Amino acid sequence: MRDKSTSPDNLKKEQAHDIPDLDIIDLENDETTEISSFQPPSDTEAGGKKKRVLSHINIHVVLLAVVIIFIVGIVYKIKTWGVFIDLEEIFKDGPGTYDDTFDVILPLTDADGRPVYLDYGEDTSILVFGNAPFADDRDSEDNLANMIQEMTGATVYNCSVSGSYLAALSPTLRPEETPMDIFNFYWLWLLASSEGLEDSFMRGMETLGDNAPPEAMEVYQTLKSIDLNTVDIITIMYDASDYLAGHEMYSDQNATDIVQFTGNLEAGIELIQANYPNIRIIVLSPTYAFGIDENGNYVSSDIQRYGWDVLSTYVIKQYASCASRSVTFVDNLYGTIDEDNAKEYLTDNLHLNVEGRKKVAQRFVYALNYFQGYGTDSSTEASR
């Protein structure tokens, strides 16, 4: 009978369950030897790779440190945010001035485009067109035209009309339908420089009746009697009434469209330059005016629109028109009476008080005499 205990299968099972031999350490006999031979764990992991330093740092400690640094940074930023400004110290000498304007100061030019420098003295004659700035207090020494006459010694013909606008309401003269059109710059200039508009003017006056401006006939008589060949300066100033009425401003297709704020101005300038090239033209922009909201409150004219755009855009477009026609432009919106000082120089949201007119008069005189001292040459005398 086969011995099962020595069969190959039994041998394999025995080998699989054999317990390996263990070395027993005698702590009493070999204590010194064994302890001295004990080594701390190596920085090298199994497989020969070196352990990372951060593996010994608790991740919670790291996160806590990051959070603390972040909070400290925020607190520091809040405490040191910006620099404190003492407004009283900054404005101790007043609010300062704003010198960046759209002024375009140009001399008269001859037929060849060369500048002609004139010194405008007491023999100078000035013809003015416009509305309220020149029309208010017409017979007073505080009137704008009268101030200019006093400052310059020139003869000033005041042909401004109260309540009028620069932009026409109709592209053609229709005195029965749009009678106030007879008082805008373009039609008044044609009235003065040509024949045939007298009847239209009178029909417009008849249509207006008692609503006609009180100075209308005086202006008519002045324009029909003046010798335009003796005029040295033509000055045009309309206030912000066109802006407040929402009148059209300009046309890219037709620069001389008289129903536009800039077009009416350019159409008149074109006629003057074509027929009276020896007249220097000075355009005064509107001063600042407040808009009025639906509740009747004064608001900034830089945000209030009345169908077209804000007041500053009217002035900027007027500046562009004058530059394109090579005529002097005095920027009253940024250079004379602006939003910051308007309350000091306006009687309401629009009209100038006496001090406001004085500032405008001073700006006009500044532009008039800008080239004084350049001298008068022979071509200048011939041109006059």
Solvent accessible surface area in square Angstrom, and as a share of the most:
residue,aa,sasa,rsa
1,M,227,1.02
2,R,172,0.63
3,D,81,0.42
4,K,143,0.61
5,S,63,0.41
6,T,84,0.49
7,S,18,0.12
8,P,76,0.48
9,D,94,0.49
10,N,43,0.22
11,L,81,0.40
12,K,137,0.58
13,K,129,0.54
14,E,95,0.42
15,Q,127,0.56
16,A,81,0.63
17,H,146,0.65
18,D,97,0.50
19,I,149,0.76
20,P,101,0.63
21,D,141,0.73
22,L,145,0.72
23,D,141,0.73
24,I,164,0.83
25,I,96,0.49
26,D,55,0.29
27,L,121,0.60
28,E,159,0.71
29,N,118,0.60
30,D,64,0.33
31,E,91,0.41
32,T,112,0.65
33,T,90,0.53
34,E,69,0.31
35,I,115,0.59
36,S,82,0.53
37,S,68,0.44
38,F,154,0.64
39,Q,131,0.58
40,P,99,0.62
41,P,119,0.75
42,S,71,0.46
43,D,85,0.44
44,T,63,0.37
45,E,79,0.35
46,A,109,0.84
47,G,80,0.77
48,G,58,0.56
49,K,150,0.64
50,K,157,0.66
51,K,71,0.30
52,R,200,0.73
53,V,118,0.68
54,L,126,0.62
55,S,78,0.50
56,H,134,0.60
57,I,79,0.40
58,N,87,0.45
59,I,107,0.54
60,H,133,0.59
61,V,90,0.52
62,V,56,0.32
63,L,103,0.51
64,L,109,0.54
65,A,45,0.35
66,V,87,0.50
67,V,77,0.44
68,I,90,0.45
69,I,124,0.63
70,F,130,0.54
71,I,93,0.47
72,V,91,0.52
73,G,37,0.36
74,I,77,0.39
75,V,69,0.40
76,Y,142,0.54
77,K,117,0.49
78,I,125,0.63
79,K,164,0.69
80,T,71,0.41
81,W,194,0.68
82,G,58,0.56
83,V,136,0.78
84,F,181,0.75
85,I,106,0.54
86,D,73,0.38
87,L,113,0.56
88,E,146,0.66
89,E,96,0.43
90,I,99,0.50
91,F,107,0.44
92,K,137,0.58
93,D,132,0.68
94,G,32,0.30
95,P,123,0.77
96,G,58,0.55
97,T,122,0.71
98,Y,127,0.48
99,D,121,0.63
100,D,100,0.52
101,T,40,0.23
102,F,63,0.26
103,D,42,0.22
104,V,29,0.17
105,I,25,0.13
106,L,57,0.28
107,P,25,0.15
108,L,16,0.08
109,T,65,0.38
110,D,34,0.18
111,A,113,0.88
112,D,110,0.57
113,G,50,0.48
114,R,138,0.50
115,P,65,0.41
116,V,4,0.02
117,Y,57,0.22
118,L,13,0.06
119,D,64,0.33
120,Y,18,0.07
121,G,32,0.30
122,E,142,0.64
123,D,115,0.60
124,T,2,0.01
125,S,11,0.07
126,I,0,0.00
127,L,0,0.00
128,V,0,0.00
129,F,0,0.00
130,G,0,0.00
131,N,2,0.01
132,A,9,0.07
133,P,5,0.03
134,F,0,0.00
135,A,9,0.07
136,D,35,0.18
137,D,77,0.40
138,R,36,0.13
139,D,142,0.73
140,S,40,0.26
141,E,149,0.67
142,D,48,0.25
143,N,0,0.00
144,L,0,0.00
145,A,2,0.02
146,N,55,0.28
147,M,16,0.07
148,I,0,0.00
149,Q,79,0.35
150,E,147,0.66
151,M,80,0.36
152,T,22,0.13
153,G,36,0.35
154,A,4,0.03
155,T,67,0.39
156,V,21,0.12
157,Y,70,0.27
158,N,27,0.14
159,C,0,0.00
160,S,0,0.00
161,V,0,0.00
162,S,36,0.23
163,G,53,0.51
164,S,1,0.01
165,Y,68,0.26
166,L,1,0.00
167,A,3,0.02
168,A,4,0.03
169,L,98,0.49
170,S,6,0.04
171,P,87,0.55
172,T,71,0.41
173,L,35,0.18
174,R,111,0.40
175,P,4,0.02
176,E,94,0.42
177,E,120,0.54
178,T,26,0.15
179,P,21,0.13
180,M,47,0.21
181,D,5,0.02
182,I,4,0.02
183,F,0,0.00
184,N,3,0.01
185,F,0,0.00
186,Y,39,0.15
187,W,31,0.11
188,L,0,0.00
189,W,1,0.00
190,L,36,0.18
191,L,3,0.02
192,A,15,0.12
193,S,40,0.26
194,S,45,0.29
195,E,145,0.65
196,G,59,0.56
197,L,31,0.16
198,E,41,0.19
199,D,89,0.46
200,S,14,0.09
201,F,5,0.02
202,M,77,0.34
203,R,88,0.32
204,G,0,0.00
205,M,33,0.15
206,E,142,0.64
207,T,63,0.36
208,L,23,0.12
209,G,43,0.41
210,D,153,0.79
211,N,126,0.65
212,A,19,0.15
213,P,12,0.08
214,P,130,0.82
215,E,14,0.06
216,A,1,0.00
217,M,68,0.31
218,E,92,0.41
219,V,1,0.00
220,Y,31,0.12
221,Q,108,0.48
222,T,31,0.18
223,L,1,0.01
224,K,65,0.28
225,S,92,0.60
226,I,26,0.13
227,D,75,0.39
228,L,9,0.05
229,N,120,0.62
230,T,78,0.46
231,V,6,0.04
232,D,19,0.10
233,I,0,0.00
234,I,0,0.00
235,T,0,0.00
236,I,1,0.01
237,M,1,0.00
238,Y,1,0.01
239,D,7,0.04
240,A,2,0.01
241,S,20,0.13
242,D,1,0.00
243,Y,2,0.01
244,L,42,0.21
245,A,50,0.39
246,G,18,0.17
247,H,27,0.12
248,E,74,0.33
249,M,1,0.00
250,Y,64,0.24
251,S,26,0.17
252,D,117,0.61
253,Q,167,0.74
254,N,72,0.37
255,A,54,0.41
256,T,38,0.22
257,D,32,0.17
258,I,16,0.08
259,V,26,0.15
260,Q,10,0.05
261,F,3,0.01
262,T,6,0.04
263,G,1,0.01
264,N,0,0.00
265,L,0,0.00
266,E,12,0.06
267,A,6,0.05
268,G,0,0.00
269,I,0,0.00
270,E,75,0.34
271,L,46,0.23
272,I,0,0.00
273,Q,67,0.30
274,A,78,0.60
275,N,93,0.48
276,Y,46,0.18
277,P,79,0.50
278,N,79,0.41
279,I,10,0.05
280,R,11,0.04
281,I,6,0.03
282,I,0,0.00
283,V,0,0.00
284,L,0,0.00
285,S,0,0.00
286,P,1,0.01
287,T,6,0.03
288,Y,6,0.02
289,A,0,0.00
290,F,17,0.07
291,G,0,0.00
292,I,65,0.33
293,D,29,0.15
294,E,159,0.71
295,N,115,0.59
296,G,48,0.46
297,N,83,0.42
298,Y,110,0.42
299,V,34,0.19
300,S,23,0.15
301,S,1,0.01
302,D,71,0.37
303,I,122,0.62
304,Q,42,0.19
305,R,138,0.50
306,Y,61,0.23
307,G,76,0.73
308,W,92,0.32
309,D,34,0.18
310,V,12,0.07
311,L,1,0.01
312,S,13,0.09
313,T,31,0.18
314,Y,2,0.01
315,V,0,0.00
316,I,66,0.33
317,K,62,0.26
318,Q,2,0.01
319,Y,64,0.24
320,A,48,0.38
321,S,8,0.05
322,C,0,0.00
323,A,45,0.35
324,S,81,0.52
325,R,55,0.20
326,S,73,0.47
327,V,7,0.04
328,T,1,0.01
329,F,0,0.00
330,V,0,0.00
331,D,0,0.00
332,N,0,0.00
333,L,8,0.04
334,Y,60,0.23
335,G,29,0.28
336,T,6,0.04
337,I,0,0.00
338,D,32,0.17
339,E,74,0.33
340,D,142,0.74
341,N,41,0.21
342,A,0,0.00
343,K,168,0.71
344,E,112,0.50
345,Y,30,0.12
346,L,14,0.07
347,T,91,0.53
348,D,53,0.28
349,N,15,0.08
350,L,22,0.11
351,H,65,0.29
352,L,8,0.04
353,N,38,0.20
354,V,57,0.33
355,E,88,0.39
356,G,0,0.00
357,R,14,0.05
358,K,75,0.32
359,K,59,0.25
360,V,0,0.00
361,A,0,0.00
362,Q,95,0.42
363,R,39,0.14
364,F,0,0.00
365,V,30,0.17
366,Y,105,0.40
367,A,0,0.00
368,L,3,0.02
369,N,45,0.23
370,Y,103,0.39
371,F,23,0.10
372,Q,107,0.47
373,G,65,0.63
374,Y,133,0.50
375,G,34,0.33
376,T,61,0.36
377,D,81,0.42
378,S,94,0.61
379,S,42,0.27
380,T,0,0.00
381,E,112,0.50
382,A,89,0.69
383,S,25,0.16
384,R,126,0.46
